[in-house]
Amino acid sequence: MFLLQQPSAEQINEFIAIQSQQELTYTSIGATRTPTSPDGFQVDYNRICLGQGRAVYEQAKQALCDWQHFQLGWVSLHRPAALPEPGQTVAILAQALGLWVLNASRVVYVLEETEPVQRFAFAYGTLPDHAECGEERFQVEWRADDDSVWYDLYAFSRPQQLMSKIAYPYVRRKQKQFARDSLQAMLTAVVKDRK
């Protein structure tokens, strides 16, 4: 949803309530669980090593549960005061091209695995009042073979609203900026927790 002025907290809460009753805007729900993405979507994959060891993994997992990967300065996340869980609707507010962009997404899965790699992840998918259509997974993993801890983002998307189609090169730049900033936010969160 594109707006001329910043919405109030009350307007955002109403937006979330309305969007939580809507269906997801794509059919390949949960497709970010595998490396194969649906046809017709732009795929983005970004990854950063956060350090080594169980303590770093646990810090990264907690940072992900606290949505610290969204503490970017230019984006604000509006969500219930709860851990990510399937069915949870969130709103993401950003300012772009002189407009306020309010996007709605729903958590579609949360997973925690111990074999073959220890990992924690969740993904959300787009709802009708989102500028894009698709799904994004946020994951931390601890690899036993070299004790490394990684954070990665995996997403597939395409423009959904007319404004995002018209401004698609700009939208792609913002998506890439989000990925870079999210990787840095997770690295900062883990380093901060070690001090």
N, C-alpha and C positions, 0 to 999 in steps of 0.2 A: 504494500500500500504506500503510495507516494503522497506526502502531505506538504503543505506550504508552511506550516509552523510546527514547532515541537509539541507532540501530544503530552497531555498531563498523565500522571500516574493512574488516575481514574479512567481516562480514555484507553490507556494501554491495558488495564485490567479488563475492561469491557471487550476490547479487541480480542484478548486471549480467551475470554469466556465464549465469544461467538465462534472463533476459529476452532476451539476445542470440540465443537459439535460438527465440524466439517470433515470430509473425507480427504485422504492424501491425494496429491495431484499426479501421481505416477503409479504404474502397475507393478514394477519390479521391487516391491517392498522387501527390505532386508538384503538386497543384492550387494551391499558393501561388505557382507560377510565373506565373500569370495573375491578373487582378483578379476573376475570376469564381469564387466559392466554391460548394461543394456545398450543396444544400438541407438544411435541418434543423440547421444549425450557427450558432452565434453568431460573428459576424465582428468582429475588432478590427484597427484600423489606426492606428499611431502613428508619428510622424515628427519629427525634430529636425535643424536645420541645425547642423553641427559646425564650419563655417568655410569657407575658400576655398582653392583651389589643390591642385596635385598632392601637395605634401608632407603636407597635412592628409588627403587621400584615402589615401595610403600608410600614415600613422599609424593611421587608422581601420580600414583593412583588416587591419593587423597586430593591432590591439586585438581585432577580431572573431575572427581566427584563434586568438588567445590566450584566447578566451572571457571577455574582460574585461567584457562586457555582463552577466555573471552575478556580478560582484563587488559584491554588494548588501548584505552584512552579515547578512541574515536568510535567505538561500538559499545552499546550498553545492552546487557542481557536482562530480561525481565522473566522471572520464573518463580514457581512456588519455592518456599524454603524447605526443599526436600532433595534427597539424592536423586540423580537421574533414574527414571523408571519408565517402562513401556506405558504409553498412553499419555505421558506428561506433555502438556503444550507449553511452549515458551515463545517469547517475542524477542526479536533482535532489532534494536533501533540504531540507525546510523544516519549521518548527514552526508549527502552527496549531491553535487551539482546544484547547490542552493536549495535542495529539498530535503525533507526528512523521509527516510525510508523505514517503514515498519514491516518486518517480515515475521510470519508465523511458521513454526515447525513443531512436529510432534516426535517424541522419542519413540522409535519403533522397536528397538531391542537393546538389551544390556547383556553383555556376556563376560564370563570370567572362566578362564581355562588354566589348567596347570600343565598339560601335556599337548604337544611336544615342547611348547614354549609357555611360560607363565605370562598370561596377558589379561588385561581388563579393558573393556571397550564399551562404548555405546554409540548409537547412530540416531540421527533424527532425519525425518523426511519433511518435505515442503507441504504446506497447506495452501488453500486457494489464494489468500492474500499475501503471498510471497512473490517477490519479483522473479525468482527462479523456480524451476521445477527439478526435483532430484533428491538425492540423499547424501549425507555426509557422516563418516565414521571418525570418531576420536578414540585413539588407542594408545595404551602404554604396554610395553612388554619387557620382560627380563629374560635374557637368553643365557641358558646354563653353559653353553659351549665356551663363551668368552666373558661371562658375567656382566655383559653390557645391558643397559636400560635405554629403551627407545620410546619416543613419542612420535606417532604418525597420524596424518590426516589422509583420508581417502574419500574422494567425492566424485559423483557424476551429476552433471547439471546441464540445463539448457534454459534459455530465456522463456519466461511464462507470460509476463505482462508487456504491453506495447512499449512502455518506456524502456524496459530492459532490453528489448529487441532493438530499438532505435539506438540506444547508447551502449550496445554490446561491447565494443572495444574498451570503453571505460569500465563496464561491469567486470570484464576479465581482469583489468588492472587491479580493481578493488578485491577481487577474489584472490589474486596472487598476493596482494598486500596482506589480506587477512591471514593467509597461510603463513607467510613470513613472520608476521607479528604474533600469531598464535604459537608458533614454534619457540619464538623468543620468550613469550610469556611463561610457557611451561619450563623452559630452562631457568628463567629468573625465579620462578616459584620453588623449584627444587634447590637451587643454590641458596636462596633466602632461608629455606627450612633447615639447611645444614649449618647455618651460622649460629 
